[in-house]
């Protein structure tokens, strides 16, 4: 199997992701915790999803170890399944990669405990090192380290990958403000990751194509290596730059509570807020639920006028 650098010389490399939300959509993940226990409870589901992604055109099979690190499992009291979970996920992905002739990738992600200059930074580094060691033992062709909002945390992950001698793909999650938590420029963060040894740098999740592309242009000018781009499949705008589902760092999927006096941000133009016009039943549901004042206008008023009223039932 050729390494990542050799494959990149032949053209773009496609890596399908989205295991977490897809497994949740199918009912195999718990919203909130998002720990990938499905690789232990339903390995056939994960294997099937790997095969679906390869069939759709993915050149890489990525082990589903996202949020499968020690800190996340400790939160839900299941730290004992850490190693079995990682090894099982790598075994499933390795089987599909071997049978389909695709690249096998290990996976690291943000720990949600990292704070620069604190003991938590050491905990994050240790978590990365043990996950990278399991991926290396499983024969991973590379490691994808993704969704980092801290440049410092991403560099710790990159350091662990470099120590194992594996190619690294490092991607950042840029929130509404357009900055990372310890670096104002995503382009500069990618440049520093490239200097530290990353084979590919870029952006992952949080933003849709429209609000991710301007940042990718800046990154392309700042680095000489390949650039990765994995936007969420939602329309984001200048006013709503990130997917609402990814609004909270850590990916809990829940919206932040806000005072009633604070106006809500403009909704992203996706199916949930604006279904296709041809879908009349969906439009009717949306109009009546999201904008009841519109029912009294146009054809809705005429339809209501033709509808006979029910006689009032006397109260007893």
N, C-alpha and C positions, 0 to 999 in steps of 0.2 A: 504494500500500500504506500503510495507516494505521500510525502509529508505536506503540510499545509502550504508552505512557501512554493513548492513545486506545482501544486494544484492552482495556486493563485496566478502563476505565470501563464496559465492556459485560458484564463478568463474569470469572470465573477463566480463566487462560490455561494450557493444558497444554503442557508441553515434555517430550517423551520423550527419555530418555537411556539409557545403558547400552551404548553402542557397543563399548566396550573389552572387556567380559566376553562380549558376544554374539559378537563376531568371534573371540575366543579360543575360545569354545565350538564355533564352526564350523571351527576349525583355521586361521584366517588371522592369528593373533597369537601371538607367543612369550611365554609366561609368564615374568615376571621383568623383561624389558625393557619390554614393553607399548608400544613405539613404533608409532604407527599407519601403518606402511609399506604397509598394505593399500590405502590410497588411491592409491598408485602402482602396486602390483603387481596389484591386483584392484579397479579402480574400479567395475566392475559390481556387485560384492558390496556396497560401501558405498552405491551409489545404490539398490540394491534394498532395503537396510535402511532408508534414509531413507523410501522409499515405504511400506514396511511400517509404520513408526511413524506416518506421516501417516494411513494407512488405519485404524490403531488409534485415532486420535483426537487426534494431536499437532497443536497450533496453530503449532508452531515447528519448523523444520528447523535443527539445530545442526551446524555444520561439525565434522568429526571431526579436530580438531587437539589433542585432549587428549594431553598428553605429547609433543606435536610441537614443543617449544621447543628452543632451542639447547643448553641444559645437558643435557637428556636425550639428545639425539642425539650429543652429544660423548662421553658415557659409552660408547656402542657404536661410536664411530668413524665416524659417518655424518653429520657436520655439513654435508657438502656437499649433502645432499638436503633441508635445512631449508626453503628457499624453495619448491622444486618441490612438496614435500609440502603445505605450507600453501596454496599457490595451487590445487593440484589439489583438496584437500579443500573449499575454499571454492567452487570452480567446480562440483563435484558437488552440494553442498548448495544452491547458488544455482539450479541448473537445476531441481531438484525443488521448491524453494520457489516459483519462478516459475510452474511448471506447475500447482502445487496451490493457489496463492493463500495460502500460509502465510508466516510471518515467517522471515527468514534471520538466524541468530545466529552470530557468531564465538565462539571459545572460548579462554579462558585457564585455566591451572590452576597449582597450586603447583609451584615449581621444584626443591624438595628441596636447594637450596644456600643459601637465604636465611638469613642470620644478621644480626640488627640491629647496626648500627655497624661492619660489616666491608665489605671490597670486594665480597663476595658479594651484598650488598644492591644495589649498583650493577649487577651482572651481571643480577640478577633484573629490575630495572627496565628495562634495555636489552632483555631478552628480551620483556617485555610490550609495549614500544613497537613493536618490529618486527612482532610478531604482530598487534597492533591496526592498524598501518598497512596490512598486507595485507588484513585484514578490511574496513577502510574502503574500500580500492580496489575490492574485490569487491562493494560495495554492501550490506554487512551492515546490518540494521535495528537491531541491538543487539549487545552483547557479554556473554557469560556468563562470569564469573570465579568459579571454583568450587574446592571442597575445600581451602580454606586453613586451616591450623592456626595460622598467625601472623597476627594482626591487621595488623601492620606490612606484611607482604607483600601482603595483600589491599588495603591502602590504596595501595600502589605500583601495583598493577594498576588500581585505580579511577582513579588519577591519569592513567595512560596513556589510559584510555578517555575520561575527561573531556576530555583534550586533543584527542581526535579528534572530539569533539562527538557521541558516540553514547550512547544509554541504556545503563545498566549494571545487571546482575543480579549481586549478590555473595553467595556462599554459603560457609559455613564447615563444616569437618569437626570435630566434637567427639568426642574419644576417650573412653576409659573414665572418666577422672577428671572429666569434665564441664566442662572448662575449655579455653581456648586456651593456647598456649605463652607468650604475653606479655600475656594478659588473662584474669583468672579468671572473668569473666561473659560467656557468649556473647550475652546480651541487650545488654550494654553495647557489645560489639564491633559488633553490628548497628546500634545507635543511632549509633555513631560513623561507620559506613559510610554511613548515611542522611544524616548531617550533611555528609559529604564529597561527597555528590551522587548516591548510588546510587538508582536508581528502585525496585529490589526488593532486599530482603535476606532471608537465611534460612539454612537448613541443607541440606547435601547429603552423601549417602553415609554410610558408617561405621555408622550406627544404623538399626535397624528402626523401624516406626511406634510401637510401644509405648514405647520409650525416647527417641524423638525428640519426641513430642507434649508432654510436660511442658516441655521447653526451648522449644518453639514458643509455648507459652502465655506464657512470660516475655517472649519477643521481641515478641509481639503487643502486650503492655502497654507495651513500651519504645519502640516506633516508631509513626509515623503513616503510613508508606508500606506498600505491599503486601509480604506475607511469602511467601517461597518455601519449599517443603518437598519434598525428594526423598529419602525413606528407601530403604534397600536392601530387596529383597523377601525378607527373612529375619525370623524371629521372634527378637527380642532381649529379654532379661529384665533385672531389676534386678541380678542377679549377673553376667550376661554382656551388657553394655550395647552392645556393638558387634559387627558381623559379623566372624567369624573371618577371612574372606577379606580384609577391610580392616584387619586388625589392625596391620600395619606401616605407619607413615607412608611414603608413596611408592607404596603399592599393589603390592608385589612379589608378593602372593598367597601368600607362604610364612609359616609359623608361626615365631615366635621360639623358639629353643632355650632350654630351661630345665633346671636341675639336676633329677635324678631325685627328690631329696628334697622338691622344691617341688610341692605338689598342683596338678593341672591344673584350670583353671576349669571351671565347669559348662558343658556343651555347649549351644549354641543349639538350640532345639527346631525343627529343620527336617528336610527329607527325609533328609539324610545321617545324622542321629542317631535319628530316629523316623519311619519311613515309615508310611503309613496302615494301619490295622488290617486293612482288607479285602484288602490286597495280601499274600497268604499267602507267596508266594515271596520277596518282599522282606523280610517279617518273619522268615522262616526264615533268610535270609542275615544279617540284622542280629542276630538272637538268637545264632546260632552264632559270629559274628565278634566282636561287641561285648560280649556277655555270656554266655560259654559255660557259666557256672554255672547258668543258667536251663534248660539243656537237660535237667537231671536232675529237673525238677519237672513236675508235672501231666501233660498229655497227652504231653509229650516223653518222660517216663520210661516211660509205657505203650507208646508207639510203639517205643522202643528195646528194650523187653522182648519185643515180638512179632517183632522182626527177628532172624532166625537168624544165629548167629555163624559166620564163616568158619573152617574148620579151619586150624590153624597150619601154616605151611610150614616144614619142617625146613631149618635152615641147613646149607650145605655148606662 
